[in-house]
């Protein structure tokens, strides 16, 4: 977001509303988080053009970002959320990140009803085999312990301009999908933790039910390039139970 923009700027129409206007996307809500190119990154004050556009329900009311960090539930299985996603502002300072780590614990540990699947989304990577493999040490030292304590299933991020799936013992499964545009970033390093890497443009789709969560990586032509599956029963026992679907 350019610093000169406000929630009433015409760019909302030309850069968001008219871009995602197809038969399907025109009805889909967009749950957004702030990235490193967004301006006015401090959580204090809390106002931000992207937050205000959401809070005032402007445009088609598809843009969802009520705060710098928030959560949403999807589905219901016998009174439990099928999926809970916590959205974070990873531009935060160390002190601000501590506040968000507490929020993660509140939503996944200190909650009367546990969701079946737990996902945290943030712009910056925690683990990566791309250009930004050393970035944001606060995420590893402050946020990661909260994700581990809460037994988060997936940490979903962008930032690196590629697609990755990383599986590491006693940590969330890491999905990196920052391949929506700009120049692509090549792979850096090798490890058995890296289950999939694609230096190409594309998107990722997650599908969940009470027993399984499916991860599909697509290229820019909407062709599936890699698919994986998590079994809920297995995840409760062992974090390294993700399986590739061929």
C-alpha positions as CSV (number, residue, x, y, z in Angstrom):
1,X,0.0,0.0,0.0
2,X,1.4,3.4,-0.9
3,X,1.6,5.7,2.1
4,X,-0.5,8.3,0.3
5,X,-3.5,6.0,-0.1
6,X,-6.5,6.0,2.2
7,X,-9.4,3.6,2.5
8,X,-11.3,5.9,0.0
9,X,-8.6,5.9,-2.7
10,X,-9.7,4.9,-6.2
11,X,-6.9,2.3,-6.3
12,X,-9.0,0.0,-4.2
13,X,-11.3,-0.4,-7.3
14,X,-8.6,-0.7,-9.9
15,X,-6.1,-2.8,-7.9
16,X,-8.5,-5.1,-5.9
17,X,-12.2,-5.0,-6.8
18,X,-11.8,-5.1,-10.6
19,X,-8.9,-7.5,-10.5
20,X,-10.7,-10.2,-8.6
21,X,-14.0,-9.9,-10.3
22,X,-14.6,-13.3,-11.9
23,X,-17.7,-15.4,-11.4
24,X,-16.1,-17.3,-8.4
25,X,-13.7,-14.7,-6.9
26,X,-16.3,-12.0,-6.9
27,X,-18.1,-13.8,-4.1
28,X,-15.1,-14.9,-2.1
29,X,-13.9,-13.0,1.0
30,X,-10.2,-12.1,1.1
31,X,-8.7,-12.5,4.6
32,X,-5.6,-10.2,4.4
33,X,-2.5,-9.7,6.4
34,X,0.1,-6.9,6.2
35,X,3.4,-7.6,4.3
36,X,6.8,-6.0,4.2
37,X,5.8,-3.6,1.4
38,X,2.9,-2.1,3.4
39,X,3.6,1.3,4.9
40,X,2.8,2.6,8.4
41,X,3.7,-0.8,9.8
42,X,3.4,0.0,13.5
43,X,0.5,-1.5,15.5
44,X,0.3,1.7,17.4
45,X,-1.8,3.6,16.3
46,X,-4.0,0.7,15.1
47,X,-5.4,2.6,12.1
48,X,-4.2,1.6,8.6
49,X,-5.9,2.1,5.2
50,X,-6.3,-1.7,4.8
51,X,-7.8,-2.1,8.2
52,X,-10.2,0.9,7.7
53,X,-11.3,-0.5,4.3
54,X,-12.3,-3.7,6.1
55,X,-13.9,-2.1,9.2
56,X,-16.0,0.3,7.1
57,X,-17.1,-2.6,4.8
58,X,-16.3,-0.6,1.8
59,X,-16.4,-1.7,-1.8
60,X,-17.8,-5.2,-2.2
61,X,-17.1,-5.9,1.5
62,X,-14.8,-8.9,0.5
63,X,-11.7,-7.4,2.0
64,X,-11.3,-8.7,5.6
65,X,-8.7,-7.2,7.9
66,X,-10.3,-6.0,11.1
67,X,-7.0,-5.5,12.9
68,X,-3.3,-6.0,12.7
69,X,-3.9,-9.5,14.0
70,X,-7.1,-11.4,14.3
71,X,-8.7,-14.9,13.8
72,X,-11.5,-16.6,11.9
73,X,-13.3,-19.9,12.2
74,X,-14.5,-22.1,9.3
75,X,-16.9,-25.0,9.5
76,X,-18.3,-26.7,12.5
77,X,-18.0,-30.4,13.6
78,X,-20.1,-31.3,16.7
79,X,-19.7,-27.8,18.2
80,X,-16.0,-27.5,17.4
81,X,-14.6,-25.2,14.7
82,X,-13.3,-27.4,11.8
83,X,-10.6,-24.9,11.1
84,X,-9.3,-21.8,13.0
85,X,-6.9,-19.4,11.3
86,X,-4.9,-16.8,13.2
87,X,-3.6,-14.0,11.0
88,X,-0.5,-12.1,12.2
89,X,1.4,-8.9,11.4
90,X,4.9,-10.2,11.1
91,X,6.3,-6.7,10.5
92,X,6.0,-6.3,14.3
93,X,8.8,-5.4,16.7
94,X,9.9,-7.9,19.3
95,X,7.5,-6.5,21.9
96,X,4.6,-6.5,19.5
97,X,5.5,-10.0,18.4
98,X,5.3,-11.1,22.0
99,X,1.7,-9.7,22.2
100,X,0.8,-11.7,19.1
101,X,2.4,-14.9,20.5
102,X,0.2,-14.5,23.5
103,X,-2.8,-14.1,21.2
104,X,-1.8,-17.4,19.4
105,X,-1.8,-19.2,22.8
106,X,-5.2,-17.7,23.7
107,X,-6.8,-18.8,20.5
108,X,-5.4,-22.4,20.5
109,X,-4.6,-23.3,24.1
110,X,-6.6,-21.1,26.5
111,X,-9.9,-21.5,24.6
112,X,-13.0,-23.4,25.8
113,X,-13.5,-25.1,22.4
114,X,-10.5,-26.5,20.5
115,X,-10.6,-26.3,16.7
116,X,-9.9,-29.5,14.9
117,X,-7.3,-27.9,12.6
118,X,-5.0,-25.0,13.6
119,X,-3.4,-22.7,11.1
120,X,-1.3,-19.5,11.6
121,X,-0.7,-17.1,8.7
122,X,2.0,-14.5,8.5
123,X,3.7,-12.7,5.7
124,X,7.3,-13.6,6.6
125,X,8.8,-17.1,6.6
126,X,10.0,-18.9,9.8
127,X,11.7,-21.6,7.8
128,X,12.7,-21.2,4.2
129,X,14.9,-22.6,1.5
130,X,14.7,-19.5,-0.6
131,X,16.2,-16.0,-0.6
132,X,14.9,-15.1,2.9
133,X,16.1,-18.2,4.8
134,X,17.8,-16.0,7.4
135,X,15.2,-13.3,7.9
136,X,13.1,-12.3,11.0
137,X,14.9,-14.0,13.9
138,X,12.1,-12.8,16.2
139,X,9.8,-15.2,14.6
140,X,12.0,-18.1,15.6
141,X,12.7,-16.9,19.1
142,X,9.3,-15.5,20.0
143,X,6.6,-16.8,17.8
144,X,7.8,-20.4,17.1
145,X,7.6,-21.5,20.8
146,X,4.0,-20.4,20.9
147,X,3.2,-22.3,17.7
148,X,4.9,-25.4,19.2
149,X,3.0,-25.1,22.5
150,X,-0.3,-24.6,20.7
151,X,0.4,-27.6,18.4
152,X,-0.3,-25.5,15.3
153,X,-0.6,-27.7,12.2
154,X,0.4,-25.3,9.5
155,X,2.3,-22.0,9.4
156,X,1.3,-20.3,6.1
157,X,3.5,-17.5,4.7
158,X,4.6,-15.7,1.6
159,X,7.6,-13.3,1.3
160,X,9.8,-15.8,-0.6
161,X,8.8,-15.6,-4.3
162,X,8.4,-19.4,-4.8
163,X,6.4,-22.3,-3.4
164,X,7.7,-24.6,-0.6
165,X,6.5,-27.3,1.8
166,X,8.8,-27.8,4.8
167,X,8.3,-30.5,7.4
168,X,10.4,-30.3,10.6
169,X,10.2,-32.4,13.8
170,X,8.1,-30.9,16.6
171,X,7.2,-27.8,14.5
172,X,4.3,-26.8,12.4
173,X,4.3,-27.8,8.7
174,X,5.5,-24.8,6.7
175,X,3.8,-23.7,3.5
176,X,5.4,-20.9,1.6
177,X,3.6,-19.4,-1.3
178,X,4.9,-16.0,-2.3
179,X,4.7,-16.8,-6.0
180,X,2.0,-14.4,-7.1
181,X,4.2,-12.0,-9.0
182,X,7.5,-10.1,-9.1
183,X,10.8,-11.9,-9.8
184,X,11.2,-15.5,-8.6
185,X,13.7,-16.7,-6.0
186,X,15.8,-19.8,-6.5
187,X,16.3,-22.6,-3.9
188,X,19.1,-22.2,-1.4
189,X,20.3,-25.3,0.4
190,X,19.0,-28.9,0.6
191,X,17.4,-30.9,3.4
192,X,15.1,-33.8,4.0
193,X,12.9,-31.3,5.7
194,X,12.1,-29.7,2.3
195,X,9.4,-31.8,0.8
196,X,8.5,-29.6,-2.2
197,X,10.1,-26.5,-3.9
198,X,8.9,-24.8,-7.1
199,X,10.6,-21.8,-8.5
200,X,7.5,-20.7,-10.4
201,X,4.4,-18.7,-10.1
202,X,1.2,-20.2,-8.6
203,X,-1.1,-20.6,-5.6
204,X,-1.9,-23.1,-3.0
205,X,-5.3,-24.6,-2.0
206,X,-6.2,-26.2,1.4
207,X,-9.2,-28.5,1.8
208,X,-10.1,-29.8,5.3
209,X,-12.5,-32.2,6.8
210,X,-12.6,-33.7,10.3
211,X,-10.0,-36.4,9.4
212,X,-7.8,-35.0,6.7
213,X,-6.3,-31.8,5.3
214,X,-5.2,-31.7,1.7
215,X,-2.6,-29.3,0.3
216,X,-2.5,-28.7,-3.4
217,X,0.1,-26.5,-5.1
218,X,-0.9,-25.1,-8.5
219,X,1.1,-23.3,-11.1
220,X,0.1,-20.1,-13.0
221,X,-2.0,-22.2,-15.4
222,X,-4.1,-23.7,-12.6
223,X,-2.4,-27.1,-13.1
224,X,-1.6,-29.1,-9.9
225,X,2.2,-29.5,-9.5
226,X,2.3,-31.2,-6.1
227,X,-0.3,-32.6,-3.6
228,X,0.1,-33.6,0.0
229,X,-2.2,-34.8,2.8
230,X,-2.2,-34.6,6.6
231,X,-4.2,-37.1,8.6
232,X,-5.7,-35.7,11.8
233,X,-5.1,-38.9,13.7
234,X,-1.5,-39.1,12.6
235,X,-0.8,-35.4,13.4
236,X,-2.0,-35.9,17.0
237,X,0.8,-38.4,17.4
238,X,3.6,-37.3,15.1
239,X,4.3,-34.1,13.2
240,X,6.2,-35.9,10.4
241,X,3.2,-37.7,9.0
242,X,2.5,-35.6,5.9
243,X,2.2,-37.8,2.8
244,X,2.7,-36.9,-0.8
245,X,-0.2,-37.8,-3.1
246,X,0.9,-39.0,-6.5
